[in-house]
Amino acid sequence: MSTAVIVLIAVGILAIVAVLYLASRRQAAQRREDERVIATEHREEAEVNRLAAEQESAIADEQAAAAKRQAAEAEQRAHSAQIAQLRADAHAEHADDLDPDADPDQNFDERQEVFDGERDGLYTGERPPVNEPEPARRQG
């Protein structure tokens, strides 16, 4: 073999190695670009999911606040109904006390105290405790 053939084979091998090297670098760059695109898609998906989660959280907070308001309103209505019932009972008892045809054996002082206590509570704005169904009565 002549020297020229050996040099040409060496140059050919070097050219093939250079082409393979450049192709592998180009392939690695393409793979990195593909990974960047996939990573961007994942970030966008994560952002969409984060926004959806924040929206769900806000809706849940609003519903909890509405439930709290409804519970407070229900408690206030129950308290108002309790006061109205106590007032009606006291008025009925007071009417029985004033009625000359009513049973004279009933204790007037005890009923009068309930009536006066309820009336005083309404004028002063005091609210009886929620757990106590009727005002406390004095033993006489």
PyMOL CGO cylinders between C-alpha atoms (Angstrom):
from pymol import cmd
from pymol.cgo import CYLINDER

trace = [
    CYLINDER, 0.00, 0.00, 0.00, 1.17, 3.33, -0.77, 0.3, 1, 1, 1, 1, 1, 1,
    CYLINDER, 1.17, 3.33, -0.77, 1.47, 6.15, 1.62, 0.3, 1, 1, 1, 1, 1, 1,
    CYLINDER, 1.47, 6.15, 1.62, -1.20, 8.12, -0.17, 0.3, 1, 1, 1, 1, 1, 1,
    CYLINDER, -1.20, 8.12, -0.17, -3.75, 5.36, 0.38, 0.3, 1, 1, 1, 1, 1, 1,
    CYLINDER, -3.75, 5.36, 0.38, -2.88, 5.18, 4.08, 0.3, 1, 1, 1, 1, 1, 1,
    CYLINDER, -2.88, 5.18, 4.08, -3.23, 8.96, 4.40, 0.3, 1, 1, 1, 1, 1, 1,
    CYLINDER, -3.23, 8.96, 4.40, -6.55, 8.87, 2.55, 0.3, 1, 1, 1, 1, 1, 1,
    CYLINDER, -6.55, 8.87, 2.55, -7.83, 6.07, 4.82, 0.3, 1, 1, 1, 1, 1, 1,
    CYLINDER, -7.83, 6.07, 4.82, -6.72, 8.03, 7.90, 0.3, 1, 1, 1, 1, 1, 1,
    CYLINDER, -6.72, 8.03, 7.90, -8.38, 11.21, 6.61, 0.3, 1, 1, 1, 1, 1, 1,
    CYLINDER, -8.38, 11.21, 6.61, -11.54, 9.21, 5.80, 0.3, 1, 1, 1, 1, 1, 1,
    CYLINDER, -11.54, 9.21, 5.80, -11.59, 7.70, 9.30, 0.3, 1, 1, 1, 1, 1, 1,
    CYLINDER, -11.59, 7.70, 9.30, -11.07, 11.17, 10.81, 0.3, 1, 1, 1, 1, 1, 1,
    CYLINDER, -11.07, 11.17, 10.81, -13.88, 12.56, 8.63, 0.3, 1, 1, 1, 1, 1, 1,
    CYLINDER, -13.88, 12.56, 8.63, -16.21, 9.73, 9.68, 0.3, 1, 1, 1, 1, 1, 1,
    CYLINDER, -16.21, 9.73, 9.68, -15.32, 10.30, 13.36, 0.3, 1, 1, 1, 1, 1, 1,
    CYLINDER, -15.32, 10.30, 13.36, -15.90, 14.06, 12.95, 0.3, 1, 1, 1, 1, 1, 1,
    CYLINDER, -15.90, 14.06, 12.95, -19.26, 13.47, 11.26, 0.3, 1, 1, 1, 1, 1, 1,
    CYLINDER, -19.26, 13.47, 11.26, -20.29, 11.02, 14.01, 0.3, 1, 1, 1, 1, 1, 1,
    CYLINDER, -20.29, 11.02, 14.01, -19.18, 13.49, 16.68, 0.3, 1, 1, 1, 1, 1, 1,
    CYLINDER, -19.18, 13.49, 16.68, -21.12, 16.36, 15.12, 0.3, 1, 1, 1, 1, 1, 1,
    CYLINDER, -21.12, 16.36, 15.12, -24.20, 14.15, 14.65, 0.3, 1, 1, 1, 1, 1, 1,
    CYLINDER, -24.20, 14.15, 14.65, -24.09, 13.05, 18.31, 0.3, 1, 1, 1, 1, 1, 1,
    CYLINDER, -24.09, 13.05, 18.31, -23.76, 16.67, 19.44, 0.3, 1, 1, 1, 1, 1, 1,
    CYLINDER, -23.76, 16.67, 19.44, -26.64, 17.70, 17.22, 0.3, 1, 1, 1, 1, 1, 1,
    CYLINDER, -26.64, 17.70, 17.22, -28.71, 14.79, 18.57, 0.3, 1, 1, 1, 1, 1, 1,
    CYLINDER, -28.71, 14.79, 18.57, -27.84, 15.76, 22.18, 0.3, 1, 1, 1, 1, 1, 1,
    CYLINDER, -27.84, 15.76, 22.18, -28.84, 19.38, 21.47, 0.3, 1, 1, 1, 1, 1, 1,
    CYLINDER, -28.84, 19.38, 21.47, -32.12, 18.20, 19.95, 0.3, 1, 1, 1, 1, 1, 1,
    CYLINDER, -32.12, 18.20, 19.95, -32.76, 15.98, 22.99, 0.3, 1, 1, 1, 1, 1, 1,
    CYLINDER, -32.76, 15.98, 22.99, -32.08, 18.93, 25.35, 0.3, 1, 1, 1, 1, 1, 1,
    CYLINDER, -32.08, 18.93, 25.35, -34.47, 21.10, 23.33, 0.3, 1, 1, 1, 1, 1, 1,
    CYLINDER, -34.47, 21.10, 23.33, -37.15, 18.40, 23.50, 0.3, 1, 1, 1, 1, 1, 1,
    CYLINDER, -37.15, 18.40, 23.50, -36.64, 18.15, 27.26, 0.3, 1, 1, 1, 1, 1, 1,
    CYLINDER, -36.64, 18.15, 27.26, -36.97, 21.95, 27.55, 0.3, 1, 1, 1, 1, 1, 1,
    CYLINDER, -36.97, 21.95, 27.55, -40.28, 21.83, 25.66, 0.3, 1, 1, 1, 1, 1, 1,
    CYLINDER, -40.28, 21.83, 25.66, -41.55, 19.00, 27.87, 0.3, 1, 1, 1, 1, 1, 1,
    CYLINDER, -41.55, 19.00, 27.87, -40.41, 20.84, 31.02, 0.3, 1, 1, 1, 1, 1, 1,
    CYLINDER, -40.41, 20.84, 31.02, -42.22, 23.99, 29.86, 0.3, 1, 1, 1, 1, 1, 1,
    CYLINDER, -42.22, 23.99, 29.86, -45.39, 21.98, 29.27, 0.3, 1, 1, 1, 1, 1, 1,
    CYLINDER, -45.39, 21.98, 29.27, -45.11, 20.47, 32.75, 0.3, 1, 1, 1, 1, 1, 1,
    CYLINDER, -45.11, 20.47, 32.75, -44.61, 23.93, 34.28, 0.3, 1, 1, 1, 1, 1, 1,
    CYLINDER, -44.61, 23.93, 34.28, -47.68, 25.24, 32.44, 0.3, 1, 1, 1, 1, 1, 1,
    CYLINDER, -47.68, 25.24, 32.44, -49.70, 22.23, 33.64, 0.3, 1, 1, 1, 1, 1, 1,
    CYLINDER, -49.70, 22.23, 33.64, -48.47, 22.80, 37.19, 0.3, 1, 1, 1, 1, 1, 1,
    CYLINDER, -48.47, 22.80, 37.19, -49.51, 26.47, 37.00, 0.3, 1, 1, 1, 1, 1, 1,
    CYLINDER, -49.51, 26.47, 37.00, -52.97, 25.53, 35.73, 0.3, 1, 1, 1, 1, 1, 1,
    CYLINDER, -52.97, 25.53, 35.73, -53.32, 23.00, 38.57, 0.3, 1, 1, 1, 1, 1, 1,
    CYLINDER, -53.32, 23.00, 38.57, -52.08, 25.54, 41.13, 0.3, 1, 1, 1, 1, 1, 1,
    CYLINDER, -52.08, 25.54, 41.13, -54.62, 28.12, 39.94, 0.3, 1, 1, 1, 1, 1, 1,
    CYLINDER, -54.62, 28.12, 39.94, -57.40, 25.53, 40.04, 0.3, 1, 1, 1, 1, 1, 1,
    CYLINDER, -57.40, 25.53, 40.04, -56.38, 24.55, 43.58, 0.3, 1, 1, 1, 1, 1, 1,
    CYLINDER, -56.38, 24.55, 43.58, -56.37, 28.20, 44.68, 0.3, 1, 1, 1, 1, 1, 1,
    CYLINDER, -56.37, 28.20, 44.68, -59.82, 28.69, 43.17, 0.3, 1, 1, 1, 1, 1, 1,
    CYLINDER, -59.82, 28.69, 43.17, -61.15, 25.58, 44.94, 0.3, 1, 1, 1, 1, 1, 1,
    CYLINDER, -61.15, 25.58, 44.94, -59.62, 26.80, 48.18, 0.3, 1, 1, 1, 1, 1, 1,
    CYLINDER, -59.62, 26.80, 48.18, -61.25, 30.22, 47.78, 0.3, 1, 1, 1, 1, 1, 1,
    CYLINDER, -61.25, 30.22, 47.78, -64.61, 28.60, 47.06, 0.3, 1, 1, 1, 1, 1, 1,
    CYLINDER, -64.61, 28.60, 47.06, -64.24, 26.38, 50.13, 0.3, 1, 1, 1, 1, 1, 1,
    CYLINDER, -64.24, 26.38, 50.13, -63.37, 29.43, 52.26, 0.3, 1, 1, 1, 1, 1, 1,
    CYLINDER, -63.37, 29.43, 52.26, -66.43, 31.29, 50.95, 0.3, 1, 1, 1, 1, 1, 1,
    CYLINDER, -66.43, 31.29, 50.95, -68.66, 28.30, 51.69, 0.3, 1, 1, 1, 1, 1, 1,
    CYLINDER, -68.66, 28.30, 51.69, -67.23, 27.99, 55.20, 0.3, 1, 1, 1, 1, 1, 1,
    CYLINDER, -67.23, 27.99, 55.20, -67.87, 31.69, 55.82, 0.3, 1, 1, 1, 1, 1, 1,
    CYLINDER, -67.87, 31.69, 55.82, -71.44, 31.34, 54.52, 0.3, 1, 1, 1, 1, 1, 1,
    CYLINDER, -71.44, 31.34, 54.52, -72.00, 28.33, 56.77, 0.3, 1, 1, 1, 1, 1, 1,
    CYLINDER, -72.00, 28.33, 56.77, -70.66, 30.31, 59.72, 0.3, 1, 1, 1, 1, 1, 1,
    CYLINDER, -70.66, 30.31, 59.72, -73.01, 33.19, 58.92, 0.3, 1, 1, 1, 1, 1, 1,
    CYLINDER, -73.01, 33.19, 58.92, -75.95, 30.81, 58.62, 0.3, 1, 1, 1, 1, 1, 1,
    CYLINDER, -75.95, 30.81, 58.62, -75.07, 29.19, 61.94, 0.3, 1, 1, 1, 1, 1, 1,
    CYLINDER, -75.07, 29.19, 61.94, -74.87, 32.60, 63.62, 0.3, 1, 1, 1, 1, 1, 1,
    CYLINDER, -74.87, 32.60, 63.62, -78.20, 33.62, 62.08, 0.3, 1, 1, 1, 1, 1, 1,
    CYLINDER, -78.20, 33.62, 62.08, -79.80, 30.36, 63.20, 0.3, 1, 1, 1, 1, 1, 1,
    CYLINDER, -79.80, 30.36, 63.20, -78.48, 30.85, 66.72, 0.3, 1, 1, 1, 1, 1, 1,
    CYLINDER, -78.48, 30.85, 66.72, -79.80, 34.41, 66.75, 0.3, 1, 1, 1, 1, 1, 1,
    CYLINDER, -79.80, 34.41, 66.75, -83.21, 33.25, 65.49, 0.3, 1, 1, 1, 1, 1, 1,
    CYLINDER, -83.21, 33.25, 65.49, -83.33, 30.49, 68.10, 0.3, 1, 1, 1, 1, 1, 1,
    CYLINDER, -83.33, 30.49, 68.10, -82.48, 33.02, 70.79, 0.3, 1, 1, 1, 1, 1, 1,
    CYLINDER, -82.48, 33.02, 70.79, -85.16, 35.42, 69.50, 0.3, 1, 1, 1, 1, 1, 1,
    CYLINDER, -85.16, 35.42, 69.50, -87.68, 32.59, 69.44, 0.3, 1, 1, 1, 1, 1, 1,
    CYLINDER, -87.68, 32.59, 69.44, -86.72, 31.64, 72.99, 0.3, 1, 1, 1, 1, 1, 1,
    CYLINDER, -86.72, 31.64, 72.99, -87.19, 35.23, 74.15, 0.3, 1, 1, 1, 1, 1, 1,
    CYLINDER, -87.19, 35.23, 74.15, -90.52, 35.45, 72.35, 0.3, 1, 1, 1, 1, 1, 1,
    CYLINDER, -90.52, 35.45, 72.35, -91.65, 32.19, 73.96, 0.3, 1, 1, 1, 1, 1, 1,
    CYLINDER, -91.65, 32.19, 73.96, -90.57, 33.35, 77.41, 0.3, 1, 1, 1, 1, 1, 1,
    CYLINDER, -90.57, 33.35, 77.41, -92.29, 36.68, 76.88, 0.3, 1, 1, 1, 1, 1, 1,
    CYLINDER, -92.29, 36.68, 76.88, -95.48, 34.93, 75.73, 0.3, 1, 1, 1, 1, 1, 1,
    CYLINDER, -95.48, 34.93, 75.73, -95.37, 32.59, 78.74, 0.3, 1, 1, 1, 1, 1, 1,
    CYLINDER, -95.37, 32.59, 78.74, -94.80, 35.49, 81.10, 0.3, 1, 1, 1, 1, 1, 1,
    CYLINDER, -94.80, 35.49, 81.10, -97.62, 37.50, 79.57, 0.3, 1, 1, 1, 1, 1, 1,
    CYLINDER, -97.62, 37.50, 79.57, -99.95, 34.50, 79.76, 0.3, 1, 1, 1, 1, 1, 1,
    CYLINDER, -99.95, 34.50, 79.76, -99.05, 33.95, 83.41, 0.3, 1, 1, 1, 1, 1, 1,
    CYLINDER, -99.05, 33.95, 83.41, -99.45, 37.63, 84.16, 0.3, 1, 1, 1, 1, 1, 1,
    CYLINDER, -99.45, 37.63, 84.16, -102.84, 37.59, 82.43, 0.3, 1, 1, 1, 1, 1, 1,
    CYLINDER, -102.84, 37.59, 82.43, -103.80, 34.59, 84.57, 0.3, 1, 1, 1, 1, 1, 1,
    CYLINDER, -103.80, 34.59, 84.57, -102.76, 36.56, 87.66, 0.3, 1, 1, 1, 1, 1, 1,
    CYLINDER, -102.76, 36.56, 87.66, -104.90, 39.49, 86.66, 0.3, 1, 1, 1, 1, 1, 1,
    CYLINDER, -104.90, 39.49, 86.66, -107.88, 37.35, 85.66, 0.3, 1, 1, 1, 1, 1, 1,
    CYLINDER, -107.88, 37.35, 85.66, -110.39, 37.13, 88.51, 0.3, 1, 1, 1, 1, 1, 1,
    CYLINDER, -110.39, 37.13, 88.51, -111.54, 33.75, 87.20, 0.3, 1, 1, 1, 1, 1, 1,
    CYLINDER, -111.54, 33.75, 87.20, -108.02, 32.23, 87.27, 0.3, 1, 1, 1, 1, 1, 1,
    CYLINDER, -108.02, 32.23, 87.27, -106.91, 29.61, 89.81, 0.3, 1, 1, 1, 1, 1, 1,
    CYLINDER, -106.91, 29.61, 89.81, -106.00, 31.51, 93.04, 0.3, 1, 1, 1, 1, 1, 1,
    CYLINDER, -106.00, 31.51, 93.04, -103.64, 28.73, 94.22, 0.3, 1, 1, 1, 1, 1, 1,
    CYLINDER, -103.64, 28.73, 94.22, -100.94, 29.67, 91.72, 0.3, 1, 1, 1, 1, 1, 1,
    CYLINDER, -100.94, 29.67, 91.72, -97.95, 31.61, 93.09, 0.3, 1, 1, 1, 1, 1, 1,
    CYLINDER, -97.95, 31.61, 93.09, -98.30, 35.21, 91.87, 0.3, 1, 1, 1, 1, 1, 1,
    CYLINDER, -98.30, 35.21, 91.87, -94.90, 36.38, 93.09, 0.3, 1, 1, 1, 1, 1, 1,
    CYLINDER, -94.90, 36.38, 93.09, -93.00, 33.70, 91.20, 0.3, 1, 1, 1, 1, 1, 1,
    CYLINDER, -93.00, 33.70, 91.20, -94.76, 34.45, 87.90, 0.3, 1, 1, 1, 1, 1, 1,
    CYLINDER, -94.76, 34.45, 87.90, -94.47, 38.20, 88.41, 0.3, 1, 1, 1, 1, 1, 1,
    CYLINDER, -94.47, 38.20, 88.41, -90.72, 37.80, 88.92, 0.3, 1, 1, 1, 1, 1, 1,
    CYLINDER, -90.72, 37.80, 88.92, -90.36, 35.92, 85.62, 0.3, 1, 1, 1, 1, 1, 1,
    CYLINDER, -90.36, 35.92, 85.62, -92.42, 38.55, 83.83, 0.3, 1, 1, 1, 1, 1, 1,
    CYLINDER, -92.42, 38.55, 83.83, -90.46, 41.44, 85.35, 0.3, 1, 1, 1, 1, 1, 1,
    CYLINDER, -90.46, 41.44, 85.35, -87.11, 39.75, 84.78, 0.3, 1, 1, 1, 1, 1, 1,
    CYLINDER, -87.11, 39.75, 84.78, -87.89, 39.10, 81.14, 0.3, 1, 1, 1, 1, 1, 1,
    CYLINDER, -87.89, 39.10, 81.14, -89.15, 42.63, 80.66, 0.3, 1, 1, 1, 1, 1, 1,
    CYLINDER, -89.15, 42.63, 80.66, -86.05, 44.05, 82.34, 0.3, 1, 1, 1, 1, 1, 1,
    CYLINDER, -86.05, 44.05, 82.34, -83.80, 41.88, 80.18, 0.3, 1, 1, 1, 1, 1, 1,
    CYLINDER, -83.80, 41.88, 80.18, -85.49, 43.13, 77.03, 0.3, 1, 1, 1, 1, 1, 1,
    CYLINDER, -85.49, 43.13, 77.03, -85.11, 46.77, 77.99, 0.3, 1, 1, 1, 1, 1, 1,
    CYLINDER, -85.11, 46.77, 77.99, -81.46, 46.48, 78.98, 0.3, 1, 1, 1, 1, 1, 1,
    CYLINDER, -81.46, 46.48, 78.98, -80.45, 44.42, 75.98, 0.3, 1, 1, 1, 1, 1, 1,
    CYLINDER, -80.45, 44.42, 75.98, -79.19, 41.59, 78.15, 0.3, 1, 1, 1, 1, 1, 1,
    CYLINDER, -79.19, 41.59, 78.15, -79.47, 38.13, 76.65, 0.3, 1, 1, 1, 1, 1, 1,
    CYLINDER, -79.47, 38.13, 76.65, -80.06, 35.07, 78.79, 0.3, 1, 1, 1, 1, 1, 1,
    CYLINDER, -80.06, 35.07, 78.79, -77.47, 32.34, 78.37, 0.3, 1, 1, 1, 1, 1, 1,
    CYLINDER, -77.47, 32.34, 78.37, -78.17, 30.14, 75.36, 0.3, 1, 1, 1, 1, 1, 1,
    CYLINDER, -78.17, 30.14, 75.36, -77.91, 26.92, 77.38, 0.3, 1, 1, 1, 1, 1, 1,
    CYLINDER, -77.91, 26.92, 77.38, -80.48, 28.08, 79.92, 0.3, 1, 1, 1, 1, 1, 1,
    CYLINDER, -80.48, 28.08, 79.92, -84.01, 27.58, 78.57, 0.3, 1, 1, 1, 1, 1, 1,
    CYLINDER, -84.01, 27.58, 78.57, -85.67, 30.02, 80.96, 0.3, 1, 1, 1, 1, 1, 1,
    CYLINDER, -85.67, 30.02, 80.96, -84.52, 32.69, 83.42, 0.3, 1, 1, 1, 1, 1, 1,
    CYLINDER, -84.52, 32.69, 83.42, -83.49, 31.58, 86.88, 0.3, 1, 1, 1, 1, 1, 1,
    CYLINDER, -83.49, 31.58, 86.88, -86.18, 31.86, 89.51, 0.3, 1, 1, 1, 1, 1, 1,
    CYLINDER, -86.18, 31.86, 89.51, -85.73, 32.81, 93.14, 0.3, 1, 1, 1, 1, 1, 1,
    CYLINDER, -85.73, 32.81, 93.14, -86.94, 30.50, 95.82, 0.3, 1, 1, 1, 1, 1, 1,
    CYLINDER, -86.94, 30.50, 95.82, -89.38, 32.39, 98.05, 0.3, 1, 1, 1, 1, 1, 1,
]
cmd.load_cgo(trace, "trace")
